[in-house]
Amino acid sequence: MAAAAAVLCTAAAAPWPAAAAAAAETPGPGVLTASSYAFAEDAQPVDGAKGTTGAELLEAGRTYRSSLPRDAELYYRLHLDAASNAYVSVTAIPRADATLSITDGIRVSVQDADNHSCSNERARFGAAKSPHPITAWGARTTSPAAPLCQGAGTYYVVVERTGTADSSPGAWDLEITTTTEPRLKQAGATSPPTVWNSASPTPVSGAVEHSQGGAGFSRAASVGQGVWSADITPGQTLFYKIPVGWGQQPSATAELGSVNGDGHGYAIDALALTLYNPVRAAVEDADVGYDGKQKSASLAAVPPVDYSNRYAIPDRVNGMRFAGSYYLVVHLAAGVAQKFGDGPFRLTLRIGIDGAAQDGPGYEGKSVPGNVFEVTAQDRQAAAEGATPDTHATMKAVAAGGIGAGTAVLAVLAVWTVAARRKARTW
């Protein structure tokens, strides 16, 4: 029994490998650098080519890690069928000490084999000139509105930096994801809804729960309707994901608390809030300056999720085209530290989800990766708890540790029992 107790104590004191790994992979608070952005664990390295010749293939459902020099225009290759819509997102992460201009950013386009442009989107760092992850997306859709990009075959993703020659020469890290959306079983409306509640949402109130956001899309903390708090430091970016079903309308407000020190001045676009859809396409954003007093930034109203929203022109309508996990990304500009100290500052998120979830439009097949355009019961449970992937990893480690310790105790007891019986037979 003493031996069993010793084994149990040893197992309890020893660090569980999964928990230790989860802790090691989670960046601590502070300024975000290219190395502290939480890339997807399964991200595969890929080199962008300087032209279509030699462009490496991006497979649907996979995540890749690449690098973008200042003066480069990089090419990657897609192989698409004639029926599926394909989406590519590119997140650029500069170094924390990078010098940026207001026009610096990235441009992402998708082209067919005849150099016809299927899409062309860009993202910028903004007036704060604060280094942080920015994301632009590309798409090849089978919509009649894009007749030049139809049919199966080879397509190319082109990624380039935009801005001035005054920005830092160092390369930016890239995280690239690819997703395909199957066609519908039955064709629906090809015009977006003309009537929806576009009034400014009323910020959600209620008890505050803590949920520290993740350091990347793959580590986003799950949150649902409610009021959530976190600590954020200048230069840091926090990622959250919100399950939004068909017919539901999300809203969000971010509040930055006042400082208690002697700071003074004004930081332009200090707090930035961006909503991305399940394929990481930007839907809506908001920002606000900071003078040391409490400030808030609210997203403008977006429509309920509807398949036909894709036929609208404005991003905040067009982007609300499918159900799934929507991402809320919050950045506190690095310049805040120069005027009000290193923090941390208290961040409050007020998240609303209006409307009841409805049935989807009915896809003919599965998305790649699977379950991208749906909300599961597990998604809703994680959102209610404010959970992060690391939380689940830790819980699994606890369970594994408990099972391991229990197994060890049983083994010791079995040995002790056998030894006692043998001793009894010698008497």
Stockholm file with secondary structure:
# STOCKHOLM 1.0

chainA/1-427         MAAAAAVLCTAAAAPWPAAAAAAAETPGPGVLTASSYAFAEDAQPVDGAKGTTGAELLEAGRTYRSSLPRDAELYYRLHLDAASNAYVSVTAIPRADATLSITDGIRVSVQDADNHSCSNERARFGAAKSPHPITAWGARTTSPAAPLCQGAGTYYVVVERTGTADSSPGAWDLEITTTTEPRLKQAGATSPPTVWNSASPTPVSGAVEHSQGGAGFSRAASVGQGVWSADITPGQTLFYKIPVGWGQQPSATAELGSVNGDGHGYAIDALALTLYNPVRAAVEDADVGYDGKQKSASLAAVPPVDYSNRYAIPDRVNGMRFAGSYYLVVHLAAGVAQKFGDGPFRLTLRIGIDGAAQDGPGYEGKSVPGNVFEVTAQDRQAAAEGATPDTHATMKAVAAGGIGAGTAVLAVLAVWTVAARRKARTW
#=GR chainA/1-427 SS CHHHHHHHHHHHHSCCHHHHHHHHHSCCSSCCCTTTSCCCTTCEECCCBSSSTTCCBCCTTCEEEEEECTTCEEEEEEEECSSCEEEEEEEEECCTTCCCCTTCEEEEEEEETTSCEEEEEEEECCTTCCCCCEEEEEEECCCTTCGGGCSSEEEEEEEEEESCTTSCCSCEEEEEEEEEECCBSSCCCSSCCSCCCCSCCCCCCSCEEECCCBSSGGGCEECCSEEEEEEECTTCEEEEEEEECBTCEEEEEEEECCCCSSCCSCEEEEEEEEEECTTCCEEEEEEEEESSSCEEEECCCCCCCCGGGGGCSSHHHHTCCSCEEEEEEEEECTTHHHHHCSCCEEEEEEEEEESCCBCCCCBSSCCBSTTTTSCCHHHHHHHHHTCCHHHHHHHHHHHHHHHHHHHHHHHHHHHHHHHHHHHHHHC
#=GC SS_cons         CHHHHHHHHHHHHSCCHHHHHHHHHSCCSSCCCTTTSCCCTTCEECCCBSSSTTCCBCCTTCEEEEEECTTCEEEEEEEECSSCEEEEEEEEECCTTCCCCTTCEEEEEEEETTSCEEEEEEEECCTTCCCCCEEEEEEECCCTTCGGGCSSEEEEEEEEEESCTTSCCSCEEEEEEEEEECCBSSCCCSSCCSCCCCSCCCCCCSCEEECCCBSSGGGCEECCSEEEEEEECTTCEEEEEEEECBTCEEEEEEEECCCCSSCCSCEEEEEEEEEECTTCCEEEEEEEEESSSCEEEECCCCCCCCGGGGGCSSHHHHTCCSCEEEEEEEEECTTHHHHHCSCCEEEEEEEEEESCCBCCCCBSSCCBSTTTTSCCHHHHHHHHHTCCHHHHHHHHHHHHHHHHHHHHHHHHHHHHHHHHHHHHHHC
//
